[in-house]
Amino acid sequence: MENEMEIGTVVHSVDKAAKLIELLLYAHCPMSLRELAEQSGYPKSTIHALLATLRRHAMIDQHPDGKYFLGIRLFECGCAVSANWDISSVARPYLEQLATATDATAFISLLDGENVISFDQCSPANGVQVTQGIGQRLSLHATSQGKLMLSLRSDDEIDRILKKIGMQMFTPHTITDISILKTELAKIRANGYAVEDGEYKIGLRSVSAPVFDHSGTVRYALGVVGLFRRIQSDEFSRSVAQVVTQAANLSKAIGYMK
């Protein structure tokens, strides 16, 4: 009974303190007592008492001009959390949900120099299993996760990268014209996800969506790959929606708050 009460109870002072920390986090600059009161809706006396308590624990600090900012203890906490994160463990449930929902192989990839690497994947219990090869370096211009990562770069960076690594033709569908690829990358930025339509291997189609960290930086690409009939099919459209949703859920799980 005691545990049930604890689960359902909100300690209001802690809740208010957390709200003040969030306000300072998203302000990206020190805030005055008046600004905190206006944005939180709390009385100044309440805010002053909460901030004084947080200052005792070095979670909040104060400039000589009276404005408040996040303290060093929160930085230490963030570093400790980051050090203990195993992204594969955190991502595993989302990979499993994707594989089950789409009957395709779910994967998570990261950018490594001029390639992307899938470092974990989950195959569906039903349907055809497609393996990408954990640790295999994949093309930037011919895979959905590669194009997603490439779309984050400026035009000058894209030119420099592709001039260095080239645009190898893997299938008749591979984009090897940089102007056509840039048009594709613009669509990716607008849509919020990337699609591969038989460009890396004949018959395989994939979709990838970005995974953001706490700072709003894209760290990973979450996606699925399978023998979809065509990218215009209902099954592929449903998979796109699943990938976008699970990528947003995983982003939230590792600290991203939009």
N, C-alpha and C positions, 0 to 999 in steps of 0.2 A: 504493500500500500504506500509506503514511504517513497519508493522509487517512482511509482506512478505520479505521485504529487510533484516530485522533482521534475519529471519530464514535462508536465503540463504547466509548470510555474514559470513566470517571467519575472526576474528581479529587475524592477523598473530602473533603479539607479544604474545598474550595469548596462541595461538597454540604452539609457540616455547617454552614458559615457561612450558606448560603442558608436552611437549616432554622431557625437562630436568628433570622434576620431575619423569617421568616414567623411564628414564635411571637410576636415582639414586635408584628408587624403586627396579628395577630388578637386579641391581648390587649387592645389599645386602652388600655394603661396601662403604666408602667414595670415591669420585672420584676427580681427579685434573681437573683444567681448560683445560689442554691439552687433557685428556681422554674424557672429555665431548665434546670438539671440534671435536675430531676424530670420535666419535660415532654419533654425531648429524649432523655433516657437516656444523654447523653454525660458523661464524667468532668468534674468541675469544673475540673481543670487544663487540659483540652482547650478547654473553653468560655472560660476566662479568656484563653488564648492567642489564640483566634479573635476574641474581642471586642476585645482590645488591638490586633490588626491592623486590624479594621474601624474602630476609633476613629481610627487614624492617617489613614484616608481619609474621616473625618467621616461615615461611614455609620451609626455607632452613637455615642451620647453617654452620659454617666453623670451622674446627680444626685449632690449632696453626700452623700446617704444611701446611696450605693453602687448604687442601682438603675439599670438600663440602659434606654435608649429609642432610638427611631429617630433618626438624625442628619439634618442639613440637606441633606447631599449626596443622600440618597434623594429628598427633596422636589424638588431640582433635577433629578434624573434623571426623576422622574415628570412634571414640567412639560415637559421636553424631549421625552419620548415622546408626551405628549398633543398638543404643538404639531405633531408630525410625523405624527399620525394623520390619515388621510383616510378617514372612516367609509364613504364610498361605495366606495372601493377595497377596504377590508377586507370589506365586506358583499357585494360582487359575487359571489364564488363561492357564497355561501349562497343568494343570490337565484337564481342559475342552477340550483343543485341543486334548489331548491324548484319552480321552473318546470318542470323536467324530470320530477321525481317526481310532480307533481300535475296536469300538463297545464293549469295555470291561471297567471294572471299573478301573479308574486311582487312584493311591494313592501316598502319600508321607509319609515316615517313618523316624524315627531317632532311634539311639541306646540309650538305657536306661539301664545301668548296663549289665545284661546278657540276655536281651530281646530286641526286637525291638517293637516300638509302631507306628502305623499308626495314624497320628494326623489330616489328612484331606483326603478326597476322593471325586471323582466325578463319578457318574454313567452315562452311555450313554443314550441318548434319545430313541435309538432303541436297540434291542437285549435284552438278558437276563441280568438283573442287579444282580451283586454279591456284597454283603456288607461284609466288613472285621471287622467292629466294631471299631469305633473311640476310641482310648485310650486302646484298648485291647492289652495285652502283647502277642507277637508272638514268636515262636521258632526261635533260631538262626540257627539250623542245618537243618530245614525242610521247610523254606520259602526262596523265592528268595532274599528278602530284608535282611533277617537274614544272609544268606550265603554270600551276598555281604559284609556286615559289618564284618563278621567273617574272610573273606579273607584278610582284612586289618591288621590282627594281625599276630604276629610271630608264628612259630610252638610251641614254649614253652607256649605262651599265649593261643593258641588254646587248647593245652593239659590241661592246668590248668582250663580253663573255662568249657570244656566239662567234665572233671573229676568231677567238682563241680556240674554242672547242669544235667549231664547225656545226653543220646541221645534217648529220648522216641520215640517209634514207633507209628506214628499217622495213617499211612496207610501201606499196603504191599510194597509201593514204597519208604518209608522213609529210608534214609541212616542212618544206625546205626553202621557202621564200620568206625572207625576214619581214617583208612588208605585210604579207598575209598573216604571219605569226603575230606581229604586233597588233593587227586587227583582232585576232583571237584573244590576245592578252587583254585588250581593252574590254572585250565582252566578259572576260573572267572577272575583271575588277567591278564591272557593273552588276553582274549576276551574283557574285559572292561565292562562286564555285567554278571548278574547271572540269571539262569533259575530254576524254580521249576516245576517239572513234576508229579503232583499228589501226592506229598510227604507229604503235610499237610492235604489236604482234597481230597478225591476221585473225579476225574473229573475236578478239577480245575488246571489250569496251569498259571504261571505268569513269568514275567521278570522284573528285576530291574536294574537300572544303577545309578552310583554315581553322586551326586551333590556336587561340590567343592565350598568352600568359597574363599575369596580374598587371603588367605594364601596358597591355594592349598590343604587344608585339606578336606577330605570327611565328610560332615556334615549330609547329608540326602541321602535317597534312593528314587528315583522316579520310579514308575513302573505301570504295569497294571496286572489285574488278571481276568480270564474269563474261559468260557467253550470251550476253544480251543480244536479242535479234537485231535491234537497231536503237539508236539513241532517241528516236521519236516515239518509241513504244511506251505504253502505259506502265509496264513493269520497270522500265528505266526511269521514267518520271517519278514513280514512287520511290525508287532507290535514291534519286537525287534528293528528294524531300527528307528521307531517312538520314542520309549522310549529313545534310546541312543541320538537321536537328541534333543529331548525336555529337557533331563537332561543337555546336554551341553548348551542349550539356557538358562535354569534356572541358571546354574552355572555362566554364563556370567552376568546375571541380578543381581546377588548378589555379583559381584565384581571379579569373577575369570577371569584372563587373562592368557591364556596358551602361 
